[in-house]
């Protein structure tokens, strides 16, 4: 971008940010999904509540999807998948 000499006192434009590229919640979800960040459901937490959250988000009950909600759902799915894997291992014994 070029500036006219008459606009020397004008402030610099703010660079546009793309939420798909600046997405700390998405980075956290990536870490959970890849196993780089090991999370587990708390002992007093109910997996059914987590499934209800995912279902509500997917059905649109929680409003429009934004990067934060998408990351929360990805993390919830990863936690549920871990629970399912643990149950499968327990039944195989």
VOKOL-103779 format. One record per atom (N, C-alpha, C, O, CB): residue in three letters; x, y, z. Coordinates in steps of 0.2 Angstrom, whole numbers, padded with zeros to 4 digits, always signed. Glycine has a CB too. Example, Ala and Ser with C-alpha at 12.3 -4.5 7.8 and 13.67 -1.06 7.14 Angstrom:
<volos>
Ala+0066-0028+0039 Ala+0062-0022+0039 Ala+0066-0016+0039 Ala+0071-0017+0042 Ala+0057-0022+0045 Ser+0064-0011+0035 Ser+0068-0005+0036 Ser+0064+0000+0039 Ser+0067+0006+0040 Ser+0070-0003+0029 
</volos>
This chain:
<volos>
Unk+0004-0006+0000 Unk+0000+0000+0000 Unk+0004+0006+0000 Unk+0009+0006+0004 Unk-0005+0000+0006 Unk+0003+0011-0004 Unk+0007+0017-0004 Unk+0003+0023-0001 Unk-0004+0022-0001 Unk+0008+0019-0012 Unk+0006+0027+0002 Unk+0003+0033+0005 Unk+0004+0040+0001 Unk+0010+0041-0001 Unk+0005+0034+0012 Unk-0001+0044+0001 Unk+0000+0050-0002 Unk+0004+0055+0003 Unk+0003+0054+0009 Unk-0006+0054-0004 Unk+0008+0059+0001 Unk+0012+0064+0005 Unk+0007+0068+0009 Unk+0009+0070+0015 Unk+0017+0068+0001 Unk+0001+0069+0007 Unk-0004+0073+0010 Unk-0006+0070+0017 Unk-0009+0073+0021 Unk-0009+0075+0006 Unk-0006+0063+0017 Unk-0009+0059+0022 Unk-0003+0057+0027 Unk-0004+0052+0031 Unk-0012+0053+0019 Unk+0002+0060+0027 Unk+0008+0058+0032 Unk+0005+0058+0039 Unk+0008+0054+0043 Unk+0013+0063+0031 Unk+0000+0062+0041 Unk-0002+0062+0048 Unk-0007+0057+0049 Unk-0009+0056+0055 Unk-0005+0069+0050 Unk-0010+0054+0044 Unk-0015+0049+0045 Unk-0012+0042+0049 Unk-0006+0041+0047 Unk-0018+0047+0038 Unk-0016+0039+0053 Unk-0013+0033+0056 Unk-0012+0027+0051 Unk-0016+0027+0046 Unk-0018+0031+0062 Unk-0008+0023+0053 Unk-0007+0017+0049 Unk-0013+0013+0049 Unk-0016+0012+0055 Unk+0000+0013+0051 Unk-0015+0010+0044 Unk-0021+0005+0044 Unk-0019-0001+0048 Unk-0014-0003+0049 Unk-0023+0003+0037 Unk-0024-0003+0051 Unk-0024-0009+0055 Unk-0024-0015+0051 Unk-0029-0016+0047 Unk-0030-0010+0061 Unk-0019-0020+0051 Unk-0020-0026+0047 Unk-0026-0030+0048 Unk-0028-0031+0054 Unk-0013-0030+0047 Unk-0028-0033+0043 Unk-0034-0037+0044 Unk-0032-0044+0047 Unk-0026-0046+0046 Unk-0038-0039+0037 Unk-0036-0046+0051 Unk-0034-0053+0054 Unk-0040-0058+0052 Unk-0046-0056+0052 Unk-0034-0052+0062 Unk-0037-0064+0051 Unk-0042-0069+0049 Unk-0042-0074+0054 Unk-0038-0077+0056 Unk-0039-0073+0042 Unk-0048-0075+0057 Unk-0049-0079+0063 Unk-0048-0086+0062 Unk-0047-0090+0066 Unk-0056-0078+0066 Unk-0048-0088+0055 Unk-0046-0095+0054 Unk-0038-0096+0055 Unk-0036-0102+0056 Unk-0047-0097+0047 Unk-0034-0091+0055 Unk-0027-0091+0056 Unk-0025-0089+0063 Unk-0020-0092+0065 Unk-0023-0087+0051 Unk-0029-0085+0066 Unk-0027-0083+0073 Unk-0033-0086+0077 Unk-0038-0083+0078 Unk-0027-0075+0074 Unk-0031-0092+0079 Unk-0037-0096+0083 Unk-0034-0100+0088 Unk-0032-0106+0088 Unk-0040-0101+0077 Unk-0032-0097+0094 Unk-0029-0100+0100 Unk-0034-0106+0102 Unk-0031-0111+0104 Unk-0028-0096+0105 Unk-0040-0105+0102 Unk-0045-0111+0104 Unk-0044-0117+0099 Unk-0044-0122+0101 Unk-0052-0108+0104 Unk-0043-0115+0093 Unk-0042-0121+0088 Unk-0036-0124+0089 Unk-0035-0130+0088 Unk-0043-0118+0081 Unk-0031-0120+0091 Unk-0024-0123+0092 Unk-0024-0128+0098 Unk-0021-0133+0098 Unk-0019-0118+0093 Unk-0028-0126+0103 Unk-0029-0130+0109 Unk-0033-0136+0107 Unk-0031-0142+0109 Unk-0033-0126+0115 Unk-0038-0136+0103 Unk-0042-0142+0101 Unk-0037-0146+0097 Unk-0037-0152+0097 Unk-0048-0140+0097 Unk-0033-0143+0093 Unk-0028-0147+0089 Unk-0024-0151+0093 Unk-0022-0157+0092 Unk-0024-0143+0084 Unk-0021-0148+0099 Unk-0017-0152+0104 Unk-0020-0157+0107 Unk-0017-0162+0108 Unk-0014-0146+0109 Unk-0027-0156+0109 Unk-0031-0161+0112 Unk-0032-0167+0108 Unk-0031-0173+0109 Unk-0037-0159+0115 Unk-0034-0166+0101 Unk-0035-0171+0096 Unk-0029-0175+0095 Unk-0029-0181+0094 Unk-0038-0168+0090 Unk-0023-0172+0094 Unk-0017-0175+0093 Unk-0014-0179+0098 Unk-0010-0183+0097 Unk-0012-0170+0090 Unk-0016-0178+0104 Unk-0014-0181+0110 Unk-0008-0177+0113 Unk-0005-0180+0118 Unk-0011-0188+0108 Unk-0006-0172+0110 Unk+0000-0168+0113 Unk-0002-0165+0120 Unk+0002-0164+0124 Unk+0001-0162+0108 Unk-0009-0164+0121 Unk-0011-0161+0127 Unk-0016-0166+0130 Unk-0021-0168+0127 Unk-0015-0154+0127 Unk-0014-0170+0135 Unk-0018-0175+0138 Unk-0024-0173+0143 Unk-0022-0170+0148 Unk-0014-0180+0141 Unk-0030-0173+0141 Unk-0035-0171+0145 Unk-0040-0177+0146 Unk-0040-0182+0142 Unk-0040-0165+0141 Unk-0043-0177+0152 Unk-0048-0182+0153 Unk-0054-0179+0157 Unk-0054-0174+0160 Unk-0045-0188+0157 Unk-0060-0182+0156 Unk-0066-0180+0159 Unk-0065-0181+0167 Unk-0062-0186+0169 Unk-0072-0184+0157 Unk-0067-0176+0171 Unk-0066-0176+0178 Unk-0070-0182+0181 Unk-0076-0184+0178 Unk-0068-0169+0181 Unk-0068-0185+0186 Unk-0072-0190+0189 Unk-0079-0189+0191 Unk-0084-0193+0190 Unk-0068-0192+0196 Unk-0081-0182+0193 Unk-0087-0181+0195 Unk-0091-0178+0189 Unk-0097-0176+0189 Unk-0087-0175+0200 Unk-0088-0178+0183 Unk-0092-0175+0177 Unk-0096-0181+0173 Unk-0094-0187+0174 Unk-0087-0172+0172 Unk-0101-0179+0170 Unk-0105-0184+0167 Unk-0104-0184+0159 Unk-0105-0179+0156 Unk-0113-0183+0169 Unk-0103-0189+0156 Unk-0102-0190+0149 Unk-0108-0188+0145 Unk-0108-0185+0140 Unk-0099-0197+0147 Unk-0114-0190+0148 Unk-0120-0188+0145 Unk-0121-0181+0144 Unk-0124-0178+0139 Unk-0126-0191+0149 Unk-0119-0177+0149 Unk-0119-0170+0149 Unk-0115-0167+0143 Unk-0117-0162+0139 Unk-0117-0166+0155 Unk-0109-0170+0142 Unk-0105-0168+0137 Unk-0108-0170+0130 Unk-0107-0166+0125 Unk-0098-0172+0138 Unk-0111-0176+0129 Unk-0114-0178+0123 Unk-0120-0173+0122 Unk-0121-0171+0116 Unk-0117-0185+0124 Unk-0124-0171+0127 Unk-0129-0166+0126 Unk-0127-0159+0123 Unk-0130-0156+0119 Unk-0133-0165+0132 Unk-0121-0157+0126 Unk-0118-0151+0123 Unk-0116-0151+0116 Unk-0117-0147+0112 Unk-0111-0149+0128 Unk-0113-0157+0114 Unk-0111-0158+0107 Unk-0117-0158+0103 Unk-0117-0155+0097 Unk-0107-0165+0106 Unk-0122-0162+0105 Unk-0128-0162+0101 Unk-0132-0155+0100 Unk-0134-0153+0095 Unk-0133-0167+0104 Unk-0132-0151+0106 Unk-0135-0144+0106 Unk-0131-0140+0101 Unk-0134-0136+0097 Unk-0135-0141+0113 Unk-0124-0140+0101 Unk-0120-0136+0097 Unk-0121-0138+0089 Unk-0122-0134+0085 Unk-0113-0137+0098 Unk-0121-0145+0088 Unk-0122-0147+0081 Unk-0129-0145+0078 Unk-0130-0144+0072 Unk-0121-0154+0081 Unk-0134-0145+0083 Unk-0141-0144+0080 Unk-0142-0136+0080 Unk-0148-0134+0077 Unk-0146-0147+0085 Unk-0138-0132+0082 Unk-0139-0125+0082 Unk-0142-0122+0088 Unk-0143-0116+0088 Unk-0143-0123+0076 Unk-0143-0126+0093 Unk-0147-0123+0099 Unk-0142-0118+0102 Unk-0145-0114+0106 Unk-0148-0129+0104 Unk-0136-0118+0101 Unk-0131-0113+0105 Unk-0130-0107+0101 Unk-0125-0103+0103 Unk-0125-0117+0107 Unk-0133-0106+0095 Unk-0132-0101+0091 Unk-0127-0102+0086 Unk-0125-0108+0084 Unk-0130-0095+0095 Unk-0125-0097+0082 Unk-0121-0097+0077 Unk-0114-0100+0079 Unk-0111-0099+0084 Unk-0120-0091+0073 Unk-0111-0104+0075 Unk-0104-0107+0076 Unk-0099-0102+0075 Unk-0099-0099+0070 Unk-0103-0113+0072 Unk-0095-0101+0080 Unk-0089-0097+0079 Unk-0083-0101+0081 Unk-0084-0107+0083 Unk-0089-0090+0084 Unk-0077-0099+0080 Unk-0071-0103+0081 Unk-0070-0106+0088 Unk-0068-0111+0089 Unk-0065-0099+0080 Unk-0073-0102+0093 Unk-0072-0104+0100 Unk-0077-0110+0101 Unk-0075-0115+0104 Unk-0074-0098+0105 Unk-0083-0109+0099 Unk-0088-0115+0100 Unk-0086-0121+0096 Unk-0086-0127+0098 Unk-0095-0113+0097 Unk-0083-0120+0090 Unk-0081-0126+0086 Unk-0075-0129+0090 Unk-0075-0135+0090 Unk-0078-0123+0079 Unk-0071-0126+0093 Unk-0065-0129+0097 Unk-0068-0132+0103 Unk-0065-0138+0104 Unk-0060-0123+0099 Unk-0073-0130+0106 Unk-0076-0133+0112 Unk-0079-0140+0110 Unk-0078-0145+0113 Unk-0081-0129+0115 Unk-0082-0140+0104 Unk-0085-0146+0102 Unk-0080-0151+0100 Unk-0081-0157+0101 Unk-0090-0144+0096 Unk-0075-0149+0097 Unk-0069-0153+0095 Unk-0066-0156+0101 Unk-0065-0162+0101 Unk-0064-0150+0091 Unk-0065-0152+0106 Unk-0062-0155+0112 Unk-0067-0160+0116 Unk-0065-0165+0118 Unk-0060-0149+0117 Unk-0073-0158+0116 Unk-0078-0163+0119 Unk-0078-0169+0115 Unk-0079-0174+0118 Unk-0085-0159+0119 Unk-0078-0169+0108 Unk-0078-0175+0105 Unk-0072-0179+0106 Unk-0072-0185+0107 Unk-0078-0174+0097 Unk-0066-0176+0107 Unk-0060-0180+0108 Unk-0061-0183+0115 Unk-0058-0189+0116 Unk-0054-0175+0108 Unk-0064-0179+0120 Unk-0064-0182+0127 Unk-0069-0188+0126 Unk-0068-0194+0130 Unk-0067-0177+0132 Unk-0075-0188+0123 Unk-0079-0193+0122 Unk-0076-0199+0118 Unk-0077-0205+0120 Unk-0086-0191+0118 Unk-0072-0198+0113 Unk-0069-0203+0110 Unk-0064-0207+0115 Unk-0063-0213+0114 Unk-0065-0201+0104 Unk-0060-0203+0119 Unk-0056-0206+0124 Unk-0060-0211+0129 Unk-0058-0216+0130 Unk-0052-0201+0128 Unk-0066-0208+0131 Unk-0070-0212+0135 Unk-0072-0219+0132 Unk-0072-0224+0135 Unk-0076-0208+0137 Unk-0074-0218+0125 Unk-0076-0224+0122 Unk-0071-0229+0121 Unk-0072-0235+0121 Unk-0079-0222+0115 Unk-0065-0227+0119 Unk-0059-0231+0119 Unk-0057-0234+0125 Unk-0056-0240+0125 Unk-0053-0227+0117 Unk-0058-0231+0131 Unk-0057-0234+0138 Unk-0062-0239+0139 Unk-0060-0244+0142 Unk-0057-0228+0143 Unk-0068-0238+0137 Unk-0073-0243+0138 Unk-0072-0249+0134 Unk-0073-0255+0137 Unk-0080-0240+0137 Unk-0070-0248+0128 Unk-0068-0254+0124 Unk-0062-0258+0127 Unk-0063-0264+0126 Unk-0066-0252+0117 Unk-0057-0255+0129 Unk-0052-0258+0132 Unk-0054-0262+0138 Unk-0052-0268+0140 Unk-0046-0254+0134 Unk-0059-0259+0142 Unk-0061-0263+0148 Unk-0065-0269+0147 Unk-0065-0274+0150 Unk-0065-0258+0152 Unk-0069-0269+0141 Unk-0073-0274+0139 Unk-0069-0280+0136 Unk-0071-0286+0136 Unk-0079-0272+0135 Unk-0063-0278+0133 Unk-0059-0283+0130 Unk-0055-0287+0135 Unk-0052-0292+0133 Unk-0054-0279+0125 Unk-0055-0285+0141 Unk-0051-0289+0146 Unk-0054-0295+0149 Unk-0052-0298+0153 Unk-0049-0284+0152 
</volos>
